[in-house]
Amino acid sequence: MTIKERRRAAEGRVRAAEDAVTRLKEGLSGVGITLPSLRIDPVSSAGSDSMTPLVDLGRCNLDTALRLSVVLEKQGLAGHDG
């Protein structure tokens, strides 16, 4: 794979990560949750060889964490016994 092809592939992965962040923000907003630090991790997406950009869910306050947990529980997605 040439450098140009690797760069193009990396750019595609970054675009996919950006789309995932956008979709996640919209989905969370739809249930009244905002993660202010939600973004693509800049270190994992740096350079032309970035294999898998990571989505940084960021930090949130306790109230936001609890609201997110309630939404997940309602959807049956919480990972605890209860």
C-alpha positions as CSV (number, residue, x, y, z in Angstrom):
1,M,0.0,0.0,0.0
2,T,1.4,3.4,-1.0
3,I,1.7,6.3,1.4
4,K,-1.1,8.1,-0.5
5,E,-3.4,5.0,-0.2
6,R,-2.6,4.7,3.6
7,R,-3.3,8.4,4.1
8,R,-6.6,8.1,2.2
9,A,-7.6,5.1,4.2
10,A,-6.7,6.9,7.5
11,E,-8.7,9.9,6.4
12,G,-11.7,7.6,5.8
13,R,-11.4,6.1,9.3
14,V,-11.2,9.6,10.8
15,R,-14.3,10.6,8.9
16,A,-16.1,7.5,10.1
17,A,-15.1,8.3,13.7
18,E,-16.4,11.9,13.2
19,D,-19.7,10.5,12.0
20,A,-19.9,8.2,15.0
21,V,-19.3,11.1,17.3
22,T,-22.0,13.2,15.6
23,R,-24.5,10.3,15.8
24,L,-23.6,9.6,19.4
25,K,-24.1,13.3,20.3
26,E,-27.4,13.4,18.5
27,G,-28.6,10.2,20.1
28,L,-27.6,11.3,23.6
29,S,-29.2,14.7,23.0
30,G,-32.4,12.9,22.1
31,V,-32.6,11.5,25.6
32,G,-31.5,14.7,27.3
33,I,-27.8,13.9,27.9
34,T,-24.8,16.0,26.9
35,L,-21.2,14.7,27.2
36,P,-19.3,18.0,26.9
37,S,-16.0,16.3,26.2
38,L,-17.2,13.9,23.6
39,R,-14.8,13.9,20.7
40,I,-12.3,12.0,18.6
41,D,-9.2,11.3,20.5
42,P,-6.6,13.5,18.8
43,V,-3.6,11.2,19.6
44,S,-5.1,8.1,18.1
45,S,-6.2,9.9,14.9
46,A,-2.9,11.8,14.3
47,G,-0.7,11.0,11.4
48,S,-1.3,9.2,8.1
49,D,-1.0,5.8,9.7
50,S,-3.8,6.1,12.3
51,M,-5.3,2.6,12.2
52,T,-8.2,3.1,14.5
53,P,-9.2,6.5,15.8
54,L,-10.7,6.3,19.2
55,V,-13.8,8.1,20.4
56,D,-13.1,9.9,23.7
57,L,-16.3,9.9,25.7
58,G,-14.7,12.4,28.0
59,R,-15.5,13.4,31.4
60,C,-19.0,14.1,32.8
61,N,-20.4,15.0,36.2
62,L,-22.2,12.6,38.5
63,D,-25.7,13.8,37.4
64,T,-24.9,13.1,33.7
65,A,-23.4,9.7,34.6
66,L,-26.6,8.8,36.5
67,R,-28.9,10.0,33.7
68,L,-26.9,7.9,31.2
69,S,-27.2,4.9,33.4
70,V,-31.0,5.3,33.7
71,V,-31.3,5.5,29.9
72,L,-29.2,2.4,29.5
73,E,-31.2,0.5,32.2
74,K,-34.4,1.4,30.4
75,Q,-33.0,0.0,27.2
76,G,-31.9,-3.2,29.0
77,L,-28.2,-2.3,28.2
78,A,-26.9,-1.8,31.7
79,G,-24.3,-4.3,32.7
80,H,-25.2,-4.8,36.3
81,D,-27.4,-7.4,38.1
82,G,-30.5,-5.8,39.5
